[in-house]
């Protein structure tokens, strides 16, 4: 069995970024929002995804290096 050592905060950030990125285009069809607001919210969702991916990579790197440091 493979054990995933993904930090829960990074997982929450990633899921919230995905939700923001996918809900915004759908909400744009039903509610009037200026292009600037749509762009800011989409950019926020994408930025959250990138931050979470960086945290994933750092935790993976630290987990693999900690074996050699012991």
N, C-alpha and C positions, 0 to 999 in steps of 0.2 A: 504494500500500500504506500502510495506516494504522499508525503506530508508537505503541504504548502505552507510556507512561512510568510504569507502575505500580511502586511500590517492592516489591521481593520480600518484605521483612519484612511489609508490609501484606497482601500476598497470602497469605502463610503464616498470619498471624493470622486473616484472614477465613475461610480454609479450615478451620482448626482450630475456629473458632467455629461454623461450619456443621456440622462433624462432631459436636461436643459437643451441639449443639442437636437433631440428628436421631437420634443414637445413644441418648441418655438415655431417651426414651419407650419405645423398643424394649427396652432393658436393664431398664426398670422392670417389664416383663411377666415376665421370666425370673428376676430377682433381687429379693429383698425389700430395699427401701431405704426409710427413713423419708421422710415428705413434706418435711421440712426439707432433707435431703440432696439430694433430687430438685430442689427449688427452688433451692438454692445452685448446683448444677451447671448447671441450665438458665439461671439468671441469669448465670453465668460465660460460658456460650456466647453469650448475647445481648450481653453487655458487650463481648466480643471482637469481635463483628460490628460493633458501633457504633464501637469504637475504630478498626477497620480502615477503615470508611467515612469517618471523620473524616480519617484519614491520606490516603485517596484524594482527598478534596476539597482538602486542603491542598496536596498535590502537584500537583493540576490547577491550582489557583490560582497557585501559585508558577511553574509552567511557563508559564502564559499571561502572567504579569507580567514574567517574565525577558526576554521579547522586547522589551518597551518600555523596559527599563532599559539595554539595550545601545546 
